[in-house]
Amino acid sequence: MEGEPTRLMIAVNESTIKGYPHPSISSKGALDWTLQKIVRSNTSGFKILFLHVQVPDEDGFDDMDSLYASPEDFKSMKYRDRARGLHLLEYFVNRCHEIGVACEAWIKRGDPKEQICYEVQRVHPDFLVTGSRGLGPFQRVFVGTVSEFCVKHAECPVITIKRSADETPQDPVDD
Amino acid sequence: MEGEPTRLMIAVNESTIKGYPHPSISSKGALDWTLQKIVRSNTSGFKILFLHVQVPDEDGFDDMDSLYASPEDFKSMKYRDRARGLHLLEYFVNRCHEIGVACEAWIKRGDPKEQICYEVQRVHPDFLVTGSRGLGPFQRVFVGTVSEFCVKHAECPVITIKRSADETPQDPVDD
């Protein structure tokens, strides 16, 4: 019954609260849930594919005081983004390595919902796990809903893991 | 890491094509997918909860020629419904028994989407698996979308398994 491992993709992103690239509460929650409820002790039966999509304009506010005077300035900005992304993926790859679950991780740039669906189409995971802040309809209007888009458009089954109530920060839009 | 098994609920229904209570293509597909991609060889790590919701008016057309003359007629109708439901659940329970996965199965009557969400609230599965015909937006208008409702309203993570393209009957609304 075993054969090829089940390939599940988890879309992960950074926390919006802290300055340093910590994983978001919902990304961590999505991995924890997957390990606890799906993978369980069957570590050789699964391979986890971590996709992190960087949003090019996301750090626009941090860069307000930056001066761009030469092509080098943009290069260093790209290096910094790359370093942040790698640091984030390191957390997830380390977790899997500790437990003994095979994994792969990579970074894409662009609109998260579109890039996730595009990568699903490209690598054909068996299913996709997304974290979600579990916001109400009013809050959703302002923050967009990557998970809802993926449920509708990704070409594989999608399971959305909502952040648990006791992990919700003071402002539920934070993560 | 093992401890209590992961409790996953699968909502199952009858085929709309055949006269006898065969499981629908999407219900069978949802179970097959779950066994192959999630449970795998870890049969002791999971318990499957099968919920079948019977729609009281679903057989309205079959009953057009029936005569209801006494309370007994209604009783016999209820017995027949009960027999159909049990026959359906027997298929799923047998599948699990063959493979050695623990399971429970039960029947509710009412609106499937509401009853599924209600039962999720009552029995607290770790997640819910629903089958889906994978209809386009035009077809969806007429047939309703239990899976979409559950994704939005069920109080647990939900994964929807679409019927595979090669199993789609001539009229995609059939199942």
Interface residues (C-beta under 8 A of the other chain):
Chain A: M1 E2 T6 W33 K37 I38 R40 S41 N42 G45 D126 F127 V151 P157 V158 I159 T160 I161 K162
Chain B: M1 E2 T6 W33 K37 I38 R40 S41 N42 G45 D126 F127 V151 P157 V158 I159 T160 I161 K162
